[in-house]
Amino acid sequence: MTEEDKKLLHTFEGKLRQLLFLHEGLEKENLSLRKELDAKNAEINELKDSLKELETKYINLKNARILSINDNDLRDTKQRLAKLVREVDKCIALLNE
């Protein structure tokens, strides 16, 4: 093996070591990114569950409000009917005089 071949081999070994070093670094980064991705996916799933729960609560609140409005409307309607009945009674009393 000539001196030039030894230099080429030495250069090749150096570049190969550098490539392996870079490869290890990229593998570590890849692992870190995968862990981060898993954490983000877990967070997304938690947020989706929270969203579903909040949507359910919103629907229940909306339904409760509709029922509440209907109760108020019912009370108002009963009061109006009672007032009308009193007015009719007054009219009948006037007619009887």
MMTF fields as JSON, N, C-alpha, C and O atoms, coordinates in Angstrom:
{
  "mmtfVersion": "1.0.0",
  "mmtfProducer": "UNKNOWN",
  "numBonds": 387,
  "numAtoms": 388,
  "numGroups": 97,
  "numChains": 1,
  "numModels": 1,
  "chainsPerModel": [1],
  "groupsPerChain": [97],
  "chainIdList": ["A"],
  "bondAtomList": [4, 2, 8, 6, 12, 10, 16, 14, 20, 18, 24, 22, 28, 26, 32, 30, 36, 34, 40, 38, 44, 42, 48, 46, 52, 50, 56, 54, 60, 58, 64, 62, 68, 66, 72, 70, 76, 74, 80, 78, 84, 82, 88, 86, 92, 90, 96, 94, 100, 98, 104, 102, 108, 106, 112, 110, 116, 114, 120, 118, 124, 122, 128, 126, 132, 130, 136, 134, 140, 138, 144, 142, 148, 146, 152, 150, 156, 154, 160, 158, 164, 162, 168, 166, 172, 170, 176, 174, 180, 178, 184, 182, 188, 186, 192, 190, 196, 194, 200, 198, 204, 202, 208, 206, 212, 210, 216, 214, 220, 218, 224, 222, 228, 226, 232, 230, 236, 234, 240, 238, 244, 242, 248, 246, 252, 250, 256, 254, 260, 258, 264, 262, 268, 266, 272, 270, 276, 274, 280, 278, 284, 282, 288, 286, 292, 290, 296, 294, 300, 298, 304, 302, 308, 306, 312, 310, 316, 314, 320, 318, 324, 322, 328, 326, 332, 330, 336, 334, 340, 338, 344, 342, 348, 346, 352, 350, 356, 354, 360, 358, 364, 362, 368, 366, 372, 370, 376, 374, 380, 378, 384, 382],
  "bondOrderList": [1, 1, 1, 1, 1, 1, 1, 1, 1, 1, 1, 1, 1, 1, 1, 1, 1, 1, 1, 1, 1, 1, 1, 1, 1, 1, 1, 1, 1, 1, 1, 1, 1, 1, 1, 1, 1, 1, 1, 1, 1, 1, 1, 1, 1, 1, 1, 1, 1, 1, 1, 1, 1, 1, 1, 1, 1, 1, 1, 1, 1, 1, 1, 1, 1, 1, 1, 1, 1, 1, 1, 1, 1, 1, 1, 1, 1, 1, 1, 1, 1, 1, 1, 1, 1, 1, 1, 1, 1, 1, 1, 1, 1, 1, 1, 1],
  "groupList": [{"groupName": "MET", "atomNameList": ["N", "CA", "C", "O"], "elementList": ["N", "C", "C", "O"], "formalChargeList": [0, 0, 0, 0], "bondAtomList": [1, 0, 2, 1, 3, 2], "bondOrderList": [1, 1, 2], "singleLetterCode": "M", "chemCompType": "L-PEPTIDE LINKING"}, {"groupName": "THR", "atomNameList": ["N", "CA", "C", "O"], "elementList": ["N", "C", "C", "O"], "formalChargeList": [0, 0, 0, 0], "bondAtomList": [1, 0, 2, 1, 3, 2], "bondOrderList": [1, 1, 2], "singleLetterCode": "T", "chemCompType": "L-PEPTIDE LINKING"}, {"groupName": "GLU", "atomNameList": ["N", "CA", "C", "O"], "elementList": ["N", "C", "C", "O"], "formalChargeList": [0, 0, 0, 0], "bondAtomList": [1, 0, 2, 1, 3, 2], "bondOrderList": [1, 1, 2], "singleLetterCode": "E", "chemCompType": "L-PEPTIDE LINKING"}, {"groupName": "ASP", "atomNameList": ["N", "CA", "C", "O"], "elementList": ["N", "C", "C", "O"], "formalChargeList": [0, 0, 0, 0], "bondAtomList": [1, 0, 2, 1, 3, 2], "bondOrderList": [1, 1, 2], "singleLetterCode": "D", "chemCompType": "L-PEPTIDE LINKING"}, {"groupName": "LYS", "atomNameList": ["N", "CA", "C", "O"], "elementList": ["N", "C", "C", "O"], "formalChargeList": [0, 0, 0, 0], "bondAtomList": [1, 0, 2, 1, 3, 2], "bondOrderList": [1, 1, 2], "singleLetterCode": "K", "chemCompType": "L-PEPTIDE LINKING"}, {"groupName": "LEU", "atomNameList": ["N", "CA", "C", "O"], "elementList": ["N", "C", "C", "O"], "formalChargeList": [0, 0, 0, 0], "bondAtomList": [1, 0, 2, 1, 3, 2], "bondOrderList": [1, 1, 2], "singleLetterCode": "L", "chemCompType": "L-PEPTIDE LINKING"}, {"groupName": "HIS", "atomNameList": ["N", "CA", "C", "O"], "elementList": ["N", "C", "C", "O"], "formalChargeList": [0, 0, 0, 0], "bondAtomList": [1, 0, 2, 1, 3, 2], "bondOrderList": [1, 1, 2], "singleLetterCode": "H", "chemCompType": "L-PEPTIDE LINKING"}, {"groupName": "PHE", "atomNameList": ["N", "CA", "C", "O"], "elementList": ["N", "C", "C", "O"], "formalChargeList": [0, 0, 0, 0], "bondAtomList": [1, 0, 2, 1, 3, 2], "bondOrderList": [1, 1, 2], "singleLetterCode": "F", "chemCompType": "L-PEPTIDE LINKING"}, {"groupName": "GLY", "atomNameList": ["N", "CA", "C", "O"], "elementList": ["N", "C", "C", "O"], "formalChargeList": [0, 0, 0, 0], "bondAtomList": [1, 0, 2, 1, 3, 2], "bondOrderList": [1, 1, 2], "singleLetterCode": "G", "chemCompType": "PEPTIDE LINKING"}, {"groupName": "ARG", "atomNameList": ["N", "CA", "C", "O"], "elementList": ["N", "C", "C", "O"], "formalChargeList": [0, 0, 0, 0], "bondAtomList": [1, 0, 2, 1, 3, 2], "bondOrderList": [1, 1, 2], "singleLetterCode": "R", "chemCompType": "L-PEPTIDE LINKING"}, {"groupName": "GLN", "atomNameList": ["N", "CA", "C", "O"], "elementList": ["N", "C", "C", "O"], "formalChargeList": [0, 0, 0, 0], "bondAtomList": [1, 0, 2, 1, 3, 2], "bondOrderList": [1, 1, 2], "singleLetterCode": "Q", "chemCompType": "L-PEPTIDE LINKING"}, {"groupName": "ASN", "atomNameList": ["N", "CA", "C", "O"], "elementList": ["N", "C", "C", "O"], "formalChargeList": [0, 0, 0, 0], "bondAtomList": [1, 0, 2, 1, 3, 2], "bondOrderList": [1, 1, 2], "singleLetterCode": "N", "chemCompType": "L-PEPTIDE LINKING"}, {"groupName": "SER", "atomNameList": ["N", "CA", "C", "O"], "elementList": ["N", "C", "C", "O"], "formalChargeList": [0, 0, 0, 0], "bondAtomList": [1, 0, 2, 1, 3, 2], "bondOrderList": [1, 1, 2], "singleLetterCode": "S", "chemCompType": "L-PEPTIDE LINKING"}, {"groupName": "ALA", "atomNameList": ["N", "CA", "C", "O"], "elementList": ["N", "C", "C", "O"], "formalChargeList": [0, 0, 0, 0], "bondAtomList": [1, 0, 2, 1, 3, 2], "bondOrderList": [1, 1, 2], "singleLetterCode": "A", "chemCompType": "L-PEPTIDE LINKING"}, {"groupName": "ILE", "atomNameList": ["N", "CA", "C", "O"], "elementList": ["N", "C", "C", "O"], "formalChargeList": [0, 0, 0, 0], "bondAtomList": [1, 0, 2, 1, 3, 2], "bondOrderList": [1, 1, 2], "singleLetterCode": "I", "chemCompType": "L-PEPTIDE LINKING"}, {"groupName": "TYR", "atomNameList": ["N", "CA", "C", "O"], "elementList": ["N", "C", "C", "O"], "formalChargeList": [0, 0, 0, 0], "bondAtomList": [1, 0, 2, 1, 3, 2], "bondOrderList": [1, 1, 2], "singleLetterCode": "Y", "chemCompType": "L-PEPTIDE LINKING"}, {"groupName": "VAL", "atomNameList": ["N", "CA", "C", "O"], "elementList": ["N", "C", "C", "O"], "formalChargeList": [0, 0, 0, 0], "bondAtomList": [1, 0, 2, 1, 3, 2], "bondOrderList": [1, 1, 2], "singleLetterCode": "V", "chemCompType": "L-PEPTIDE LINKING"}, {"groupName": "CYS", "atomNameList": ["N", "CA", "C", "O"], "elementList": ["N", "C", "C", "O"], "formalChargeList": [0, 0, 0, 0], "bondAtomList": [1, 0, 2, 1, 3, 2], "bondOrderList": [1, 1, 2], "singleLetterCode": "C", "chemCompType": "L-PEPTIDE LINKING"}],
  "groupTypeList": [0, 1, 2, 2, 3, 4, 4, 5, 5, 6, 1, 7, 2, 8, 4, 5, 9, 10, 5, 5, 7, 5, 6, 2, 8, 5, 2, 4, 2, 11, 5, 12, 5, 9, 4, 2, 5, 3, 13, 4, 11, 13, 2, 14, 11, 2, 5, 4, 3, 12, 5, 4, 2, 5, 2, 1, 4, 15, 14, 11, 5, 4, 11, 13, 9, 14, 5, 12, 14, 11, 3, 11, 3, 5, 9, 3, 1, 4, 10, 9, 5, 13, 4, 5, 16, 9, 2, 16, 3, 4, 17, 14, 13, 5, 5, 11, 2],
  "groupIdList": [1, 2, 3, 4, 5, 6, 7, 8, 9, 10, 11, 12, 13, 14, 15, 16, 17, 18, 19, 20, 21, 22, 23, 24, 25, 26, 27, 28, 29, 30, 31, 32, 33, 34, 35, 36, 37, 38, 39, 40, 41, 42, 43, 44, 45, 46, 47, 48, 49, 50, 51, 52, 53, 54, 55, 56, 57, 58, 59, 60, 61, 62, 63, 64, 65, 66, 67, 68, 69, 70, 71, 72, 73, 74, 75, 76, 77, 78, 79, 80, 81, 82, 83, 84, 85, 86, 87, 88, 89, 90, 91, 92, 93, 94, 95, 96, 97],
  "secStructList": [7, 7, 2, 2, 2, 2, 2, 2, 2, 2, 2, 2, 2, 2, 2, 2, 2, 2, 2, 2, 2, 2, 2, 2, 2, 2, 2, 2, 2, 2, 2, 2, 2, 2, 2, 2, 2, 2, 2, 2, 2, 2, 2, 2, 2, 2, 2, 2, 2, 2, 2, 2, 2, 2, 2, 2, 2, 2, 2, 2, 2, 2, 2, 2, 2, 2, 2, 2, 2, 2, 2, 2, 2, 2, 2, 2, 2, 2, 2, 2, 2, 2, 2, 2, 2, 2, 2, 2, 2, 2, 2, 2, 2, 2, 2, 2, 7],
  "xCoordList": [0.844, 0.0, 0.905, 1.826, 0.618, 1.452, 1.037, 0.01, 1.878, 1.626, 0.321, -0.442, 0.076, -1.139, -2.371, -3.391, -2.288, -3.405, -3.691, -4.849, -2.623, -2.79, -3.494, -4.352, -3.114, -3.753, -5.236, -6.097, -5.507, -6.902, -7.7, -8.837, -7.095, -7.755, -7.999, -9.068, -7.011, -7.128, -8.232, -9.023, -8.284, -9.322, -10.693, -11.664, -10.748, -11.998, -12.472, -13.651, -11.543, -11.9, -12.406, -13.369, -11.766, -12.183, -13.582, -14.419, -13.821, -15.146, -16.206, -17.345, -15.827, -16.752, -17.102, -18.264, -16.117, -16.368, -17.288, -18.21, -17.012, -17.832, -19.274, -20.233, -19.401, -20.733, -21.457, -22.649, -20.74, -21.343, -21.753, -22.804, -20.924, -21.237, -22.512, -23.397, -22.576, -23.765, -25.002, -26.095, -24.808, -25.897, -26.418, -27.632, -25.54, -25.942, -26.715, -27.73, -26.219, -26.898, -28.301, -29.247, -28.426, -29.739, -30.678, -31.878, -30.14, -30.975, -31.487, -32.651, -30.613, -31.036, -32.104, -33.106, -31.885, -32.857, -34.19, -35.261, -34.105, -35.299, -36.08, -37.303, -35.377, -36.005, -36.672, -37.797, -35.959, -36.508, -37.766, -38.757, -37.724, -38.878, -40.063, -41.217, -39.763, -40.843, -41.504, -42.725, -40.692, -41.253, -42.113, -43.201, -41.627, -42.378, -43.694, -44.736, -43.631, -44.828, -45.844, -47.041, -45.36, -46.259, -46.905, -48.097, -46.117, -46.654, -47.714, -48.758, -47.447, -48.407, -49.675, -50.78, -49.521, -50.697, -51.536, -52.765, -50.865, -51.593, -52.328, -53.476, -51.666, -52.298, -53.503, -54.542, -53.361, -54.474, -55.65, -56.798, -55.375, -56.451, -57.148, -58.372, -56.353, -56.947, -57.824, -58.917, -57.343, -58.117, -59.389, -60.427, -59.312, -60.514, -61.543, -62.734, -61.073, -61.982, -62.607, -63.804, -61.78, -62.272, -63.294, -64.311, -63.022, -63.953, -65.292, -66.345, -65.258, -66.498, -67.282, -68.503, -66.572, -67.224, -67.855, -68.985, -67.108, -67.64, -68.826, -69.775, -68.781, -69.915, -71.154, -72.263, -70.961, -72.073, -72.646, -73.863, -71.759, -72.224, -72.965, -73.974, -72.472, -73.117, -74.52, -75.475, -74.628, -75.939, -76.896, -78.062, -76.388, -77.243, -77.675, -78.829, -76.749, -77.071, -78.091, -79.015, -77.91, -78.849, -80.238, -81.237, -80.299, -81.592, -82.215, -83.426, -81.411, -81.93, -82.478, -83.509, -81.795, -82.266, -83.587, -84.491, -83.685, -84.937, -86.078, -87.173, -85.808, -86.832, -87.157, -88.32, -86.152, -86.351, -87.196, -88.105, -86.893, -87.676, -89.117, -90.048, -89.303, -90.651, -91.397, -92.594, -90.741, -91.367, -91.801, -92.908, -90.937, -91.285, -92.445, -93.368, -92.394, -93.482, -94.792, -95.853, -94.708, -95.891, -96.475, -97.689, -95.637, -96.084, -96.726, -97.785, -96.078, -96.621, -97.977, -98.905, -98.064, -99.313, -100.424, -101.557, -100.096, -101.098, -101.56, -102.748, -100.621, -100.981, -101.87, -102.83, -101.57, -102.395, -103.805, -104.802, -103.853, -105.175, -105.977, -107.18, -105.324, -106.023, -106.55, -107.665, -105.758, -106.175, -107.375, -108.334, -107.311, -108.435, -109.7, -110.791, -109.556, -110.714, -111.307, -112.531, -110.493, -110.997, -111.742, -112.793, -111.187, -111.848, -113.199, -114.181, -113.241, -114.509, -115.505, -116.68, -115.043, -115.924, -116.474, -117.647, -115.637, -116.082, -117.156, -118.169, -116.893, -117.867, -119.206, -120.266, -119.153, -120.377, -121.098, -122.321, -120.341, -120.945, -121.599, -122.673, -120.982, -121.578, -122.859, -123.825, -122.839, -124.024, -125.179, -126.338, -124.9, -125.92, -126.56, -127.624, -125.955, -126.49, -127.61, -128.177],
  "yCoordList": [-1.151, 0.0, 1.234, 1.358, 2.107, 3.298, 4.364, 4.27, 5.366, 6.481, 7.196, 7.604, 7.341, 8.009, 7.196, 7.765, 5.869, 5.005, 5.132, 5.145, 5.225, 5.378, 6.694, 6.748, 7.761, 9.06, 8.999, 9.512, 8.355, 8.21, 7.385, 7.722, 6.308, 5.459, 6.235, 6.127, 7.01, 7.817, 8.873, 9.098, 9.505, 10.498, 9.831, 10.36, 8.661, 7.915, 7.555, 7.707, 7.077, 6.723, 7.942, 7.847, 9.065, 10.299, 10.716, 11.079, 10.658, 11.032, 10.031, 10.409, 8.744, 7.719, 7.94, 7.809, 8.271, 8.572, 9.789, 9.806, 10.797, 12.001, 11.66, 12.14, 10.84, 10.428, 9.629, 9.833, 8.718, 7.946, 8.855, 8.656, 9.844, 10.796, 11.581, 11.761, 12.035, 12.755, 11.847, 12.282, 10.592, 9.623, 9.431, 9.399, 9.305, 9.159, 10.385, 10.273, 11.548, 12.788, 12.855, 13.255, 12.46, 12.475, 11.447, 11.694, 10.303, 9.297, 9.825, 9.625, 10.502, 11.089, 12.157, 12.209, 12.995, 14.037, 13.415, 13.878, 12.364, 11.666, 11.097, 11.222, 10.477, 9.916, 11.018, 10.866, 12.121, 13.256, 13.795, 14.092, 13.918, 14.424, 13.455, 13.876, 12.165, 11.181, 11.274, 11.172, 11.469, 11.632, 12.891, 12.879, 13.96, 15.212, 15.035, 15.547, 14.31, 14.048, 13.232, 13.517, 12.219, 11.414, 12.277, 12.141, 13.166, 14.058, 14.985, 15.212, 15.517, 16.41, 15.647, 16.173, 14.415, 13.606, 13.327, 13.36, 13.053, 12.834, 14.113, 14.06, 15.25, 16.531, 16.789, 17.264, 16.479, 16.652, 15.773, 16.218, 14.533, 13.634, 14.158, 14.088, 14.687, 15.265, 16.457, 16.616, 17.295, 18.465, 18.067, 18.71, 17.009, 16.518, 16.032, 16.316, 15.294, 14.816, 15.992, 15.996, 16.987, 18.18, 18.906, 19.386, 18.986, 19.639, 18.909, 19.544, 17.573, 16.798, 17.045, 17.204, 17.074, 17.315, 18.711, 18.881, 19.702, 21.063, 21.2, 21.924, 20.513, 20.544, 19.926, 20.437, 18.837, 18.197, 19.135, 19.273, 19.777, 20.732, 21.896, 22.366, 22.355, 23.466, 23.068, 23.828, 21.88, 21.401, 21.276, 21.662, 20.73, 20.598, 21.969, 22.159, 22.915, 24.265, 24.924, 25.598, 24.721, 25.28, 24.681, 25.399, 23.369, 22.715, 23.198, 23.411, 23.37, 23.859, 25.274, 25.618, 26.072, 27.443, 27.437, 28.219, 26.557, 26.453, 26.064, 26.622, 25.101, 24.7, 25.852, 26.066, 26.583, 27.722, 28.782, 29.35, 29.042, 30.022, 29.543, 30.334, 28.281, 27.735, 27.84, 28.128, 27.62, 27.767, 29.208, 29.461, 30.149, 31.567, 31.929, 32.638, 31.445, 31.708, 31.115, 31.724, 29.946, 29.285, 30.11, 30.305, 30.587, 31.405, 32.701, 33.108, 33.342, 34.571, 34.316, 35.116, 33.209, 32.865, 32.633, 33.071, 31.937, 31.71, 33.039, 33.229, 33.952, 35.265, 36.037, 36.679, 35.985, 36.668, 36.074, 36.791, 34.742, 34.085, 34.452, 34.7, 34.488, 34.862, 36.297, 36.585, 37.175, 38.567, 38.638, 39.365, 37.874, 37.86, 37.321, 37.848, 36.282, 35.712, 36.744, 36.859, 37.493, 38.546, 39.623, 40.103, 39.995, 41.007, 40.495, 41.237, 39.217, 38.633, 38.609, 38.924, 38.237, 38.232, 39.631, 39.779, 40.648, 42.028, 42.393, 43.017, 41.978, 42.271, 41.583, 42.186, 40.334, 39.6, 40.291, 40.429, 40.712, 41.403, 42.691, 43.036, 43.413, 44.642, 44.367, 45.127, 43.265, 42.917, 42.504, 42.736, 41.917, 41.461, 42.623, 42.449, 43.761, 44.906, 45.521, 46.499],
  "zCoordList": [0.0, 0.0, 0.0, 0.807, -0.899, -1.048, -0.04, 0.633, 0.026, 0.945, 0.572, 1.449, -0.707, -1.192, -0.808, -0.419, -0.914, -0.527, 0.971, 1.39, 1.775, 3.218, 3.55, 4.431, 2.826, 3.048, 2.675, 3.39, 1.534, 1.105, 2.117, 2.447, 2.603, 3.585, 4.879, 5.479, 5.303, 6.509, 6.336, 7.252, 5.186, 4.886, 4.877, 5.418, 4.252, 4.198, 5.61, 5.93, 6.456, 7.833, 8.6, 9.361, 8.402, 9.076, 8.647, 9.473, 7.343, 6.837, 7.283, 7.555, 7.358, 7.821, 9.295, 9.677, 10.117, 11.527, 11.661, 12.476, 10.844, 10.875, 10.466, 11.07, 9.451, 8.996, 10.077, 10.304, 10.75, 11.834, 12.995, 13.605, 13.294, 14.346, 13.999, 14.835, 12.759, 12.309, 12.351, 12.714, 11.974, 11.993, 13.417, 13.622, 14.39, 15.789, 16.26, 16.949, 15.878, 16.254, 15.671, 16.349, 14.412, 13.767, 14.395, 14.515, 14.792, 15.458, 16.795, 17.14, 17.551, 18.831, 18.598, 19.311, 17.609, 17.292, 16.862, 17.256, 16.054, 15.591, 16.777, 16.836, 17.71, 18.9, 19.721, 20.196, 19.876, 20.621, 19.944, 20.611, 18.634, 17.898, 17.976, 18.052, 17.957, 18.095, 19.473, 19.587, 20.518, 21.859, 21.923, 22.501, 21.335, 21.318, 20.548, 20.957, 19.44, 18.644, 19.451, 19.421, 20.169, 21.004, 22.083, 22.361, 22.692, 23.722, 23.126, 23.738, 21.939, 21.284, 20.907, 21.04, 20.438, 20.103, 21.348, 21.294, 22.47, 23.723, 24.129, 24.569, 23.98, 24.308, 23.402, 23.863, 22.126, 21.18, 21.588, 21.555, 21.971, 22.396, 23.651, 23.765, 24.6, 25.806, 25.448, 25.991, 24.533, 24.129, 23.389, 23.545, 22.582, 21.898, 22.911, 22.783, 23.927, 24.967, 25.712, 26.002, 26.016, 26.693, 25.83, 26.332, 24.535, 23.611, 23.592, 23.635, 23.529, 23.536, 24.823, 24.798, 25.937, 27.223, 27.261, 27.719, 26.774, 26.759, 25.81, 26.109, 24.667, 23.746, 24.398, 24.241, 25.121, 25.82, 26.872, 26.997, 27.629, 28.645, 27.988, 28.513, 26.854, 26.154, 25.697, 25.854, 25.135, 24.674, 25.86, 25.774, 26.97, 28.159, 28.678, 29.063, 28.686, 29.144, 28.223, 28.679, 26.934, 25.961, 26.156, 26.125, 26.356, 26.597, 27.9, 27.964, 28.929, 30.203, 30.042, 30.619, 29.274, 29.057, 28.281, 28.575, 27.298, 26.537, 27.476, 27.402, 28.36, 29.329, 30.27, 30.613, 30.682, 31.571, 30.893, 31.499, 29.644, 28.892, 28.77, 28.919, 28.507, 28.389, 29.719, 29.714, 30.844, 32.148, 32.367, 32.843, 32.022, 32.164, 31.247, 31.651, 30.027, 29.09, 29.604, 29.471, 30.18, 30.711, 31.858, 31.923, 32.747, 33.866, 33.35, 33.829, 32.374, 31.792, 31.127, 31.246, 30.44, 29.76, 30.777, 30.576, 31.879, 32.922, 33.518, 33.777, 33.733, 34.275, 33.306, 33.731, 32.029, 31.027, 30.979, 30.902, 31.027, 31.01, 32.251, 32.164, 33.394, 34.627, 34.524, 34.959, 33.959, 33.772, 32.832, 33.088, 31.74, 30.801, 31.462, 31.243, 32.264, 32.949, 33.899, 33.974, 34.623, 35.521, 34.726, 35.15, 33.573, 32.74, 32.24, 32.217, 31.838, 31.38, 32.532, 32.344, 33.721, 34.895, 35.177, 35.519, 35.036, 35.232, 34.194, 34.508, 32.95, 31.883, 32.178, 32.014, 32.609, 32.928, 34.092, 34.082, 35.071, 36.222, 35.77, 36.263, 34.845, 34.326, 33.537, 33.601, 32.797, 32.017, 32.928, 32.584, 34.046, 34.978, 35.747, 36.341, 35.745, 36.485, 35.789, 36.275]
}
